Amino acid sequence: MDAQFVYIGLAALFGIFMAWGIGANDVANAMATSVGSRALTIKQAILVAAVFEFLGAVLAGGEVTSTIRKGIVDADLLSGTPELLVYGMLASLLAAGTWLLIASRSGWPVSTTHSIVGAIVGFAAVGIGIDAVKWSQVGTIVMSWVASPLTAGFIAFLIFSSVQRLILSREDPLKQAKRYVPVYMFLAAFTITLVTILKGLKHVGLEISVANAYVLAIVIAFGIAVIGAIVIRRIEPDKKMEKSQHFYTVERVFAVLMVITACGMAFAHGSNDVANAIGPVAAVISVAQSGLVGAKSTVPIWVLIIGGGGIVIGLATYGRHVIATVGEKITQLTPSRGFAAELAAGATIVIASGTGIPISTTHTLVGAVLGVGLARGIEAIDLRVVGRILISWVVTIPAGAILAILFFFVFKTILP
């Protein structure tokens, strides 16, 4: 009984530490487009993220959690020694959290998904054996890391190209913005609302049919678009500012839209990346309570809550460091560009969260920002910054694995 409390207590502690790291690093990436484009101040971004990251984690965070927990390590090989899985998951949480602390202090936008998957693969390969890792599942996850930035980049390229064609290249861009931006608002609200209903509400006991979900999403998105259209119509052109910045008033219209996409991005991120913190916690709790590896168990709501809470605390206490470095360095962002990147990244993350594939928010967002940059031409992108980001991504997996192996042997030695 004492060992059970020790395991669950350490899992909760390390889970909060890992969630803090996600908030400090990954959520900072998710909010960087809003802050970098001046659509939101840092304080406003933290407030938006706090509300919607927490809601995404608690309402929709259960879908991806099962993939991280069950998919990477072959549970059958641990049936005789369940304590090894406990040691390994504790080591993975502490390793990934430690790496995120180091990266966040250095201002590196790394992947929390990379961190935890690398850690789990490291402990399993060395602590149990190469055969314990389901390499086909790892391969699927690695492919999603390539596919997600490409998908987000392609969607962002299309969205911003449509913005350029329909609004920015026209003779009266403000008039066109007032006409088309409510349509973009509808698309953003529809995507986020639909996923909330289909994937999120079942975790709190509400079941809605697919047909009703689409109808409800359309109604809610239409309502948001109408409210947005009313707000946008009241925006008057600022002739003085437009002399120095031709699209000043148009960008103010997009800033309204970015508040919606920022909320959606935060919700999508919370629903997907909370699994990186609570997946291993859920595995430890399951083994500690049942003594069996692979025993089916739902993720307790308090675990989702500590995951969401840890993310919010990480963003509030440390997030501004990474926001400051990411928001302006890849390419120059305006609200219209930031909107295209956020909507594309949000849509990609939401699709992944719904299908249970753990993707990297960092990869997705960087891919989306690059897509927006490419729509303006390759010279609009700072390739040196992109190169440094890619190097930090490559280092993350081995760093997570090495730290997890060290912590695994420490826990194996000192824990009951």
N, C-alpha and C positions, 0 to 999 in steps of 0.2 A: 504493500500500500504506500509506504514512504517513497519507494522508487517511482511509483506512478505519479505522485505529486511533484517530485523533482523533475521528471520528464516533461510533464505538462507545463509546469512553471517556467522551465528553461525555454520550452518551445514558444510560450507566449512572449517571454522577454526578448528572445532573438527574433521572433516574428515582428514585434514592434520596431526593433532596430532595423530590420530589413525594410519594413514599410516606411520608416523614416528616411532611409536611403533612397527609396523610390520617389518620395516626395521631394527630397533635396535635389535629385538629379533628373529623373524622368519627367516629373510634373513640370519642372522648370522648363524642360524642352517643349512640353505641350503648350505652355503659356507664353513662350518666347515670341511667337509670331504676333500675338496680341500686343505685347509690350514693345517689341521692336518696331511695329508699325504705328505706334503711339495711339492705338485704338483704346487701350486700357493703361492706366498707371500700374505700377507694381503692386500697390496696395489693393487696387480694384481686382487685379488678376488673382491675387492671393485669396480674396474674398470669394470670387467666382469659383475658383478651383476648390476651395474648402467645401463649399456647398455641393457642387456637382460631382467632384471626385468621391466624396463620401457617399452620396446617393448611388453612384455607379457601382462602387465597391460593395455596398450592402445589398442593393436590389438585384444587380445583374452579375455579381462577381463569382457565382457558383459554377457557371458553365465551363469556364477555362480551367478552374481549379482541379477538376477531375483529370484533365489531360496531364498537367504537371505532376500530379501525385501518382497516377497509376501508369502513365505511358512510358516513362524513361527507364525505370528499373524493373527487372523481372522479379515480381514478388514471390514466385514459387521457389526461387533459389534461397529465399530468406525464411521460409516457413519454419525451419528448425531453430533459427537464431533471430527472432524478431528484434532483439535488442540492437543488432547491427544496423537495422533500418533506422531505429531511433537515433543512434549515435550519428549516422550518416546525414540524416535530415537536419539535426541540430548543427552539425559541422557545416552543412551547406548554407543554412541561414546565416550563421555567424561569418562565414567566408564571404558570401555575397554582400552582406551588410558592411563588412570591413572594407572591401574593394570599393563599394559605392561611396563610403566616407572619404577614402583616399582620392577618388576621382572627383568628387564634388568639391573638395578643398582645392584641387588643382584646376577646377573649371572645365574638366573634360566631360562632354556629353556622351556618356557611355550607355550601353543597353543593360537594363536590369534583367531582362529576359536572358541575355547572354550570360550574365553573372550567375544566376541561379541554376540554369541548365548546365553550364560549365562546371559549377561546383558539384552538382548531383552526379554528373558523368564521372568527375574525378574521384569522388569517394567510392562510387560503385565499382569502377574499373580496378582500383587499387585495394580497397577494403574488402571487396567480395570476390571480384574476378571479372575479367573482360567479358565473359559470357553473361554477366548480370545486367549489362547495359543492352537495351533494345535498340540496336544501332539503326534499324529501319525507321523507328519512331524518331530518333535523333536526326536522321537524314531528312525526314519530312519537315521537322522544325527548321533545320538549316535551309532547306529550300524555300520555306516561307520567309526567311530573313532576306533572301534574294528577291523573292516575288513581291514582298510587301512594299519596298521602296520603289520598285519598278511600277507596280500597280498605282501607288499613290502619286508618283511622278507623272504617269500618263494621264490620270484623272485630273490632276492639278493643271497640267499643260492644256487639256481640253477646256477646263473651266475658265482659266485665265484668258485663253485664246478667244473664248466666247465673250468674255467681258470686254476685251479689246475691240472685237468686231462689232458688238451690239451697242457699246457705250463710249469707250474712250476714243475711238476713231471717228465718231460722228460729229456733225457740226454743232449740235447742242447736247453735249454729254450729260448735263444735269437733267434735262428733260428726259433723256433716254434712261438715265439712272433711276429716276422716279417711276418709270414705266417697268423696267426689268428687274430691279433689285427685289421687289416683293416676290417675284417668281423664284429667285435664288433663296429668299427666306423660306418660302414654301418647301423647296427641296431639302434644305437643311433641317427644318423642323420635322418634316415627314420622315426622313431617315432616322433621326434620333428617337422620335416618338414610337415608331414602329418597332425598333429593337427593344426599347424599354418595355413595351407591352408583350412582345413575343418571348423575349429572353429574360427580362428582369422580374416581371410581376409574379411568375410562377414560384420564385424563391420566397415570396411572402404570402403564398397560398391563394393567389388570384389566378384563375384559369379563364382566358378569353379565346374564343375560336379565331382562326386565321382570318376568316372573312370579316368578322366584327373588328378585329385588330386593324385591318386595312381601312375600314370605314372610320373608326375612331381616330386613327393617325391622320387621315385626310382632313377630318373636321378640325382637329387640334391645330394642324399645320396651316389650314386655311385661316383660322382665327388669328394665329400669330402673324401670318402674312398681312392680314387686314390691319391689325394693330401697327405693324411695321410700316405699312403704306401710309397710314395716318400721320405717324411720327415723321416720316421722310418728307411728306408734302409740306410740312411746316418749316423745313429747312430752306432758308432764303440764300440766294447767291451772295457771296462776300466779294464784291468787285475789287476792293483794295487788296485783299490777299491773293486774288486770282491773277493780278498783274505779275506777281513774282512766282506763284505756283498755279499753273493753268487749271489743274484738276482739283484745286483745294476744296471746293464745295462738294464735288462728286465723291472725293475721298471721305468727307464727313458723312455722306450717305452710307458709304461702305463701312464706316466705323460703327454705325448702328447695327448693320448686319453682322459685323465681327463679334459683337456681344453675344449674339445667338450661336454663332459657330464656336466661340470660346466655351460657352456652356456645354455644347454638344461634345466638343473635344475633351473637356474635362470628364464628362460622364462616360464617354467611350473609353478613355484611358483608365478611369477607375474600375470599370467593369472588366477590362482585360488584364491590367497589370497587378491588381490586388492578388491575383493567383500566385505571383512570384513570391509573395510574402506568406500567404496563408496556406498554399498547397502543402509545403513541408510541415507546417503546424498541424494541419488536419491529419496528415499521415501519422505524426507522433501521437496525437490524441487517440486516434483509432487503435494503434498498437498498444498504447498504455492502458486503455480501458478494456480491450478485449483480449490482449495477449496474443492476438493473431495478426499475421501479415495479410493484407489484401481483404480483410473483413469489410463489408460494405458499410459505409456510414455517411450520413449527410453532414455537410459542413455546419457546425453550430453557428447560430447567428452572432454570438459574442465574438467568434473568431473573425467573421466578416467585419464586425464593428471595430475590433482592435486594428485590423488591417487598414480600414478606411481612416480611422483616427490617426494612426501612425503616419500615413501619407500626408494628411493635412498638416500635422506638426512639422514634418520634414520640410515641406514647402514653406511654411511660415517662418521657420527658424533659419533655414540655410538656402532656400530656393533662389533668392535674389542673386547669388553669386553666379550660378549657371545661366539664369535668365539674362544677366548682363553680358555674358560672353557669347551666347548663342543668338540673341535676338537681332543682332545687326551685322554679323560678320560673314555669313555665307553669301547673302545677296541683300541689296538694299530693299527693305520692305515698306510698302504703303498699305493702308487698309484694304484696298482692292486685291493686292497681291497676297497679303496675309490671309484674307478671306478664302481665296482660291486654295491656298496651301492647307488651311485648317479644315475646310470642308472635304477636300480630297483625303487628307490623313484621317479625319474622323470617320468618313465612310469606309475606308479600308480597315480601320481598327474595329469598327462596329461589325463588319462582315466577319472578320476573324474571330471576334469574341462570340458571335452567334454560332459559328461552326466549331468552336472549341480548339482552334489552332492558336498556340501562343506565339504572337509576333512581337517584334520590338517596336515600341512607340517611337524610339529615337530614330531607327532606320526609316520608319514610315514618314515621320515628319521631315527628316532631312531629304528624303526622296521627293516629297511634295514641294518643299522649298526649292529644290533643284529644278523640278518641273516648271515652276513659275519662272525661275531665272532663265531657263532655256527658252521659254516662250518669248523672252526679250532678247535672246542671243547669248552665246557662250561667254562673251566678254562681261556680261552682267554678274557672273559668278566669280568669287574669289577661290580659285582652285587650290591655293596653298592651305586655306582654312579647311577645305573639304578633305585634302590629303591628311592633315593632322587628325581630323575626326575619324577617318578610315583607319589610321594607325591605332588610335585608342580603342576602336571596335575590335581589331585583331588581337590586341593585348588582353582584352577583357576575359575571353574564354580560358586561356591558360592560367591567368591570374586567379580566377575563381576556382579552377581545378586544384591548383597547387595549395592554396590556402585551405580548401576543404579537406585535402588529404592530411595536412598537418593537424587541423582541428579534430579530424576523425580519430586519429591515433591518440591524441590527448584525451578525448572523451572516453575512448575505449579503455584507457588506463585508469582514469579517475572516477568514472561514474559507476553506480551500483548495477 
